[in-house]
Amino acid sequence: MNIIELDVRDLPSPEPMQAALSALVKLKEGDIIHFHHRIKPDMLLPRLNNYFYEMIEDDEVHIYICKKDDALCQQSIKELIGN
């Protein structure tokens, strides 16, 4: 498992979306993207339909993303977030 940290909290719009889309294109089997943003990325969420993801919202937003057919990474995400 390879966790790709994508911290976009300090980036101005539209750079967080561009960074996320670029990371999704490069996503491989066994990879998990940890997308860390200061706000809920409403424009990104519909684009994640072809991926498995879990989102945690508190003072900031953490989204863990992997390929939809990658059961091992899906389990790893659930363990990371405590589900």
Phi, psi and omega per residue, in radians:
M1 nan 2.344 -3.138
N2 -2.158 2.051 3.117
I3 -1.679 2.130 3.124
I4 -1.728 1.953 -3.137
E5 -1.418 2.166 -3.137
L6 -2.217 1.509 -3.106
D7 -1.652 1.877 -3.079
V8 -1.965 0.270 -3.056
R9 -0.997 -0.586 -3.058
D10 -1.736 0.081 -3.113
L11 -1.528 2.458 3.067
P12 -1.367 2.712 3.079
S13 -1.145 2.454 0.101
P14 -1.697 0.319 -3.062
E15 -1.054 -0.638 3.092
P16 -1.052 -0.733 3.120
M17 -1.147 -0.761 3.123
Q18 -1.070 -0.739 3.130
A19 -1.118 -0.736 3.139
A20 -1.128 -0.808 -3.123
L21 -1.129 -0.669 3.092
S22 -1.105 -0.739 3.128
A23 -1.169 -0.666 3.137
L24 -1.109 -0.671 3.137
V25 -1.099 -0.576 -3.089
K26 -1.593 -0.067 -3.059
L27 -1.089 2.239 -3.131
K28 -2.010 2.874 3.017
E29 -0.967 2.310 3.139
G30 1.606 -0.107 3.126
D31 -1.671 2.511 2.992
I32 -2.200 2.247 3.038
I33 -1.648 2.209 3.007
H34 -1.802 1.741 -3.124
F35 -1.590 2.072 -3.048
H36 -2.083 2.017 -3.070
H37 -2.329 2.814 3.135
R38 -1.487 -0.342 3.126
I39 -2.312 2.805 3.093
K40 -1.189 2.161 -3.079
P41 -1.479 1.332 -3.063
D42 -0.980 -0.556 -3.137
M43 -1.302 -0.422 -3.130
L44 -1.437 -0.659 -3.000
L45 -0.945 -0.753 3.112
P46 -1.104 -0.423 3.136
R47 -1.385 -0.100 -3.140
L48 -1.661 0.167 -3.135
N49 -1.027 -0.511 -3.115
N50 -1.604 0.188 -3.108
Y51 -2.243 2.810 2.950
F52 -1.602 2.352 3.073
Y53 -2.646 2.685 3.023
E54 -2.254 2.455 -3.101
M55 -2.154 2.405 3.040
I56 -2.066 2.213 3.092
E57 -2.059 2.156 2.961
D58 -2.389 -2.117 3.058
D59 -1.224 -0.398 3.089
E60 -2.366 -3.139 -3.094
V61 -2.065 2.327 3.072
H62 -2.153 2.151 3.083
I63 -2.118 2.235 3.098
Y64 -1.883 2.171 -2.993
I65 -2.213 2.408 2.989
C66 -2.561 3.065 3.109
K67 -1.123 2.538 -3.066
K68 -1.120 -0.538 -3.099
D69 -1.704 0.235 -3.114
D70 -1.732 1.460 -3.051
A71 -1.069 -0.649 -3.134
L72 -1.116 -0.769 3.113
C73 -1.209 -0.616 3.081
Q74 -1.059 -0.762 3.107
Q75 -1.122 -0.703 3.123
S76 -1.088 -0.689 3.095
I77 -1.099 -0.792 3.138
K78 -1.055 -0.676 3.105
E79 -1.199 -0.692 -3.141
L80 -1.054 -0.704 -3.072
I81 -1.643 -0.053 3.064
G82 1.474 0.458 3.085
N83 -1.634 nan nan
